[in-house]
Amino acid sequence: YTLFPKKPAKKMSYVAGLPKPKGCV
């Protein structure tokens, strides 16, 4: 998930259902 830099990282994480998207962070 690298659609956004790291602003909506929390949203992506909860959307993806993962603890923390390594692609964004």
C-alpha distance matrix in Angstrom:
0.0 3.8 5.8 7.8 9.7 10.2 12.4 10.8 9.1 11.6 11.0 7.4 8.9 11.8 10.2 8.2 11.6 10.7 12.7 10.3 6.7 8.1 5.5 6.3 9.7
3.8 0.0 3.8 5.4 6.7 8.5 11.0 10.5 9.2 12.6 12.4 9.3 11.2 14.3 13.0 11.7 14.9 13.8 15.3 12.2 8.7 9.0 5.5 5.4 9.1
5.8 3.8 0.0 3.8 7.0 9.1 10.3 9.5 9.7 12.8 11.7 9.1 12.1 14.5 12.6 12.2 15.8 15.5 17.2 14.4 11.2 12.4 9.1 8.0 11.7
7.8 5.4 3.8 0.0 3.8 5.9 6.8 6.9 7.6 11.1 10.5 8.9 11.8 14.3 13.2 13.4 16.5 16.0 16.8 13.8 11.2 12.2 9.5 7.0 10.1
9.7 6.7 7.0 3.8 0.0 3.8 6.1 8.0 7.8 11.5 12.2 10.9 12.9 15.9 15.6 15.5 18.2 16.9 17.1 13.5 11.3 11.4 9.0 6.0 8.1
10.2 8.5 9.1 5.9 3.8 0.0 3.8 5.8 4.9 8.3 9.9 9.3 10.6 13.5 14.0 14.2 16.3 14.9 14.4 11.0 9.6 10.2 9.0 5.3 6.2
12.4 11.0 10.3 6.8 6.1 3.8 0.0 3.8 5.4 7.8 8.7 9.4 11.3 13.3 13.8 15.0 17.0 16.3 15.7 12.8 12.1 13.4 12.4 8.6 9.6
10.8 10.5 9.5 6.9 8.0 5.8 3.8 0.0 3.8 5.4 5.1 6.2 8.5 10.0 10.2 11.8 13.8 13.7 13.7 11.4 10.7 13.0 12.1 8.7 10.4
9.1 9.2 9.7 7.6 7.8 4.9 5.4 3.8 0.0 3.8 5.4 5.1 6.0 8.7 9.6 10.2 11.9 10.9 10.5 7.8 7.2 9.5 9.2 6.0 7.1
11.6 12.6 12.8 11.1 11.5 8.3 7.8 5.4 3.8 0.0 3.8 5.5 5.0 6.3 8.4 9.8 10.4 9.9 9.1 7.5 8.5 11.4 12.1 9.3 9.7
11.0 12.4 11.7 10.5 12.2 9.9 8.7 5.1 5.4 3.8 0.0 3.8 5.4 5.3 5.9 8.4 9.6 10.4 10.9 9.9 9.9 13.3 13.2 10.7 12.2
7.4 9.3 9.1 8.9 10.9 9.3 9.4 6.2 5.1 5.5 3.8 0.0 3.8 5.5 4.8 5.7 8.1 8.5 9.8 8.4 7.2 10.7 10.1 8.3 10.6
8.9 11.2 12.1 11.8 12.9 10.6 11.3 8.5 6.0 5.0 5.4 3.8 0.0 3.8 5.4 5.2 5.9 5.3 6.1 5.2 5.5 9.3 10.1 8.8 10.0
11.8 14.3 14.5 14.3 15.9 13.5 13.3 10.0 8.7 6.3 5.3 5.5 3.8 0.0 3.8 5.5 4.9 6.4 7.4 8.3 9.2 13.0 13.8 12.5 13.6
10.2 13.0 12.6 13.2 15.6 14.0 13.8 10.2 9.6 8.4 5.9 4.8 5.4 3.8 0.0 3.8 5.3 7.8 10.2 10.4 10.0 13.8 13.7 12.7 14.8
8.2 11.7 12.2 13.4 15.5 14.2 15.0 11.8 10.2 9.8 8.4 5.7 5.2 5.5 3.8 0.0 3.8 5.4 8.7 9.0 7.9 11.4 11.5 11.5 13.6
11.6 14.9 15.8 16.5 18.2 16.3 17.0 13.8 11.9 10.4 9.6 8.1 5.9 4.9 5.3 3.8 0.0 3.8 6.9 8.7 9.2 12.6 13.7 13.7 15.0
10.7 13.8 15.5 16.0 16.9 14.9 16.3 13.7 10.9 9.9 10.4 8.5 5.3 6.4 7.8 5.4 3.8 0.0 3.8 5.6 6.4 9.5 11.3 11.7 12.3
12.7 15.3 17.2 16.8 17.1 14.4 15.7 13.7 10.5 9.1 10.9 9.8 6.1 7.4 10.2 8.7 6.9 3.8 0.0 3.8 6.8 9.2 12.0 11.8 11.2
10.3 12.2 14.4 13.8 13.5 11.0 12.8 11.4 7.8 7.5 9.9 8.4 5.2 8.3 10.4 9.0 8.7 5.6 3.8 0.0 3.8 6.0 8.7 8.2 7.5
6.7 8.7 11.2 11.2 11.3 9.6 12.1 10.7 7.2 8.5 9.9 7.2 5.5 9.2 10.0 7.9 9.2 6.4 6.8 3.8 0.0 3.8 5.3 5.5 6.3
8.1 9.0 12.4 12.2 11.4 10.2 13.4 13.0 9.5 11.4 13.3 10.7 9.3 13.0 13.8 11.4 12.6 9.5 9.2 6.0 3.8 0.0 3.8 5.4 5.0
5.5 5.5 9.1 9.5 9.0 9.0 12.4 12.1 9.2 12.1 13.2 10.1 10.1 13.8 13.7 11.5 13.7 11.3 12.0 8.7 5.3 3.8 0.0 3.8 5.7
6.3 5.4 8.0 7.0 6.0 5.3 8.6 8.7 6.0 9.3 10.7 8.3 8.8 12.5 12.7 11.5 13.7 11.7 11.8 8.2 5.5 5.4 3.8 0.0 3.8
9.7 9.1 11.7 10.1 8.1 6.2 9.6 10.4 7.1 9.7 12.2 10.6 10.0 13.6 14.8 13.6 15.0 12.3 11.2 7.5 6.3 5.0 5.7 3.8 0.0
